[in-house]
Amino acid sequence: MGISSALNLGSLTPGVCTSSSRPASPYEGQLVYETDTDMLAIYNGTAWRYIAATTPTQGTVLQVVNATYSTQLGSSSSTPADTGLTATITPKSSSSKILVNVCQNGCYKNNLNAENRMALRLLRDSTVLSNFSGGLFLYTGTAINLGAAISTTYLDSPATASAVTYKTQYWNPNNTNGVNVQTDSAVSMITLMELAG
């Protein structure tokens, strides 16, 4: 066996690919350069990991995750409940920020109580990040109200390279009659953008 074969010198040459076209069956220690992220990634035997010294320019978009949900849900409780709108992202670096854009659609209150109102909030896993509607429909009498889409944008710093899940929740703070989300199958949307820190 020659010296070149023994050292497997060919494996020391980084491959060129994108973050979505890495080798399907990598070997431990394999190194690639990603043209879309401008980063070096190395396979540690179980997962790809980025080399911190090659982090891209601050603010560069590293990845985008989008999800939708359109099943109508209703509640009259003052206990927050999931709207069904959720998305998960695995940051490429613990220094990254996640820009969260939410469009909560089909927001509605029924006509049975003048004190009905809707509250909405954004969470990362079990951590509340933002209460983005605390009194939707309040003081509108007993008429039915359809608020259509309620949107929010939040810049988060999860400080992890592990998967994180973002979701929204809704409830009726007055604990009276019903409020809905995704009324008549309206489509709610959430978009997660990882930005280099």
C-alpha positions as CSV (number, residue, x, y, z in Angstrom):
1,M,0.0,0.0,0.0
2,G,1.5,3.3,-1.0
3,I,1.8,6.4,1.3
4,S,-1.0,8.2,-0.6
5,S,-3.4,5.3,-0.1
6,A,-2.5,4.9,3.5
7,L,-3.1,8.5,4.3
8,N,-6.2,8.7,2.0
9,L,-5.0,12.1,0.8
10,G,-7.9,12.4,-1.6
11,S,-10.3,12.7,1.4
12,L,-8.4,15.9,2.6
13,T,-9.6,17.8,-0.4
14,P,-12.9,19.6,0.5
15,G,-15.8,18.9,-1.8
16,V,-17.9,21.8,-3.2
17,C,-21.7,21.5,-2.9
18,T,-24.7,23.4,-1.4
19,S,-26.3,22.9,2.0
20,S,-29.0,20.8,0.4
21,S,-26.7,18.7,-1.8
22,R,-24.1,17.4,0.6
23,P,-22.9,13.8,0.2
24,A,-25.7,11.3,0.9
25,S,-23.4,8.8,2.7
26,P,-20.6,10.9,4.3
27,Y,-17.7,9.5,6.2
28,E,-16.5,10.8,9.6
29,G,-14.2,13.7,9.1
30,Q,-15.5,14.5,5.5
31,L,-15.2,18.2,4.8
32,V,-17.2,20.2,2.3
33,Y,-17.5,23.8,1.2
34,E,-21.1,25.1,0.8
35,T,-21.5,27.6,-2.0
36,D,-24.9,28.9,-0.7
37,T,-23.8,29.5,2.9
38,D,-20.2,30.3,2.2
39,M,-19.3,27.9,5.1
40,L,-17.2,24.8,5.7
41,A,-19.0,21.8,7.1
42,I,-17.5,18.7,8.6
43,Y,-19.3,15.4,9.3
44,N,-18.6,14.2,12.8
45,G,-20.0,10.7,12.3
46,T,-23.6,11.5,13.1
47,A,-24.3,15.0,11.8
48,W,-22.8,17.9,9.8
49,R,-21.3,20.6,11.9
50,Y,-20.1,24.1,10.7
51,I,-16.6,25.4,11.5
52,A,-17.1,28.6,13.4
53,A,-14.2,30.4,11.8
54,T,-16.0,30.4,8.5
55,T,-19.2,32.0,9.6
56,P,-20.7,34.2,6.9
57,T,-21.3,37.9,7.0
58,Q,-23.7,39.0,9.7
59,G,-27.3,39.1,8.5
60,T,-26.8,36.6,5.7
61,V,-29.9,34.4,5.3
62,L,-28.7,30.8,5.9
63,Q,-32.0,29.0,5.5
64,V,-35.8,29.6,5.3
65,V,-38.6,27.3,6.7
66,N,-42.2,27.9,5.9
67,A,-45.4,26.2,7.1
68,T,-49.1,26.7,6.8
69,Y,-52.3,25.5,8.7
70,S,-55.9,25.8,7.7
71,T,-58.0,23.7,10.1
72,Q,-60.6,25.8,11.9
73,L,-60.3,25.7,15.7
74,G,-62.4,27.3,18.4
75,S,-62.3,27.9,22.1
76,S,-64.1,29.8,24.8
77,S,-61.4,29.2,27.5
78,S,-59.0,31.6,29.1
79,T,-56.3,28.9,28.9
80,P,-54.1,29.3,25.8
81,A,-54.4,26.6,23.2
82,D,-52.4,25.8,20.1
83,T,-53.7,27.3,16.8
84,G,-52.1,24.4,14.9
85,L,-49.6,26.8,13.2
86,T,-46.1,25.6,13.9
87,A,-42.7,25.3,12.2
88,T,-39.3,23.8,13.3
89,I,-35.8,25.0,12.3
90,T,-32.4,23.7,13.2
91,P,-30.0,26.7,13.3
92,K,-26.6,26.2,11.6
93,S,-24.9,28.1,14.4
94,S,-25.7,29.0,18.0
95,S,-24.9,32.7,17.2
96,S,-27.7,32.9,14.6
97,K,-30.9,34.8,15.0
98,I,-34.3,33.6,13.8
99,L,-36.6,36.1,12.1
100,V,-40.2,34.9,12.7
101,N,-43.0,36.2,10.5
102,V,-46.6,35.1,11.4
103,C,-49.9,35.7,9.6
104,Q,-52.6,34.3,11.8
105,N,-55.7,34.1,9.6
106,G,-59.4,33.7,10.1
107,C,-59.6,35.3,13.5
108,Y,-63.2,35.4,14.7
109,K,-65.5,36.0,17.7
110,N,-69.1,34.9,17.9
111,N,-72.1,37.0,18.8
112,L,-73.1,35.6,22.2
113,N,-71.2,37.9,24.5
114,A,-70.0,41.5,24.3
115,E,-67.0,40.7,26.4
116,N,-65.6,38.2,24.0
117,R,-62.1,39.0,22.9
118,M,-59.1,37.1,21.5
119,A,-55.5,37.0,22.6
120,L,-52.6,35.6,20.5
121,R,-49.1,34.8,21.4
122,L,-45.9,33.5,19.8
123,L,-43.7,30.8,21.5
124,R,-40.4,29.2,20.9
125,D,-40.8,25.7,22.3
126,S,-42.4,26.4,25.7
127,T,-41.0,30.0,26.0
128,V,-43.5,32.9,25.4
129,L,-41.7,35.4,23.1
130,S,-44.5,37.8,22.3
131,N,-48.2,38.5,23.1
132,F,-49.1,40.1,19.8
133,S,-52.9,40.6,20.4
134,G,-54.4,41.0,23.8
135,G,-57.8,42.5,23.1
136,L,-58.9,41.7,19.6
137,F,-62.6,42.4,19.1
138,L,-63.1,43.9,22.6
139,Y,-65.8,46.6,22.9
140,T,-67.5,45.7,19.6
141,G,-70.8,44.7,21.2
142,T,-72.5,41.3,20.6
143,A,-72.0,41.3,16.8
144,I,-70.0,38.6,15.1
145,N,-66.6,39.9,14.2
146,L,-64.2,38.5,11.7
147,G,-60.7,40.0,12.1
148,A,-59.3,38.2,9.1
149,A,-55.4,38.2,9.4
150,I,-53.4,39.3,12.4
151,S,-49.6,39.5,11.7
152,T,-46.5,39.8,13.8
153,T,-42.7,39.8,13.2
154,Y,-40.2,38.8,15.9
155,L,-36.4,38.6,15.9
156,D,-35.3,35.8,18.2
157,S,-31.9,34.8,19.5
158,P,-32.4,31.1,20.5
159,A,-28.6,30.6,21.2
160,T,-28.6,27.0,20.1
161,A,-27.7,24.8,17.1
162,S,-30.4,22.3,18.1
163,A,-33.9,22.1,16.6
164,V,-36.4,24.8,17.9
165,T,-40.1,24.9,17.3
166,Y,-42.1,28.1,16.9
167,K,-45.9,28.2,17.2
168,T,-48.8,30.4,18.0
169,Q,-51.5,30.1,20.7
170,Y,-54.9,31.7,21.1
171,W,-57.5,32.1,23.9
172,N,-60.4,34.2,25.3
173,P,-59.1,36.2,28.3
174,N,-62.7,36.7,29.5
175,N,-63.4,33.0,29.5
176,T,-66.8,33.6,28.0
177,N,-68.0,32.4,24.5
178,G,-66.1,31.3,21.5
179,V,-63.3,32.7,19.4
180,N,-61.9,31.0,16.4
181,V,-58.8,30.8,14.2
182,Q,-58.6,29.6,10.6
183,T,-62.3,30.3,10.3
184,D,-63.7,28.7,7.1
185,S,-60.4,27.1,6.5
186,A,-58.5,30.4,6.1
187,V,-54.8,29.6,5.7
188,S,-52.4,30.8,8.5
189,M,-48.7,31.0,7.7
190,I,-45.4,31.1,9.5
191,T,-42.0,31.7,8.0
192,L,-38.7,31.3,9.8
193,M,-35.5,32.8,8.5
194,E,-32.1,32.0,10.0
195,L,-29.8,35.0,9.9
196,A,-26.1,34.8,10.6
197,G,-25.1,36.4,13.9
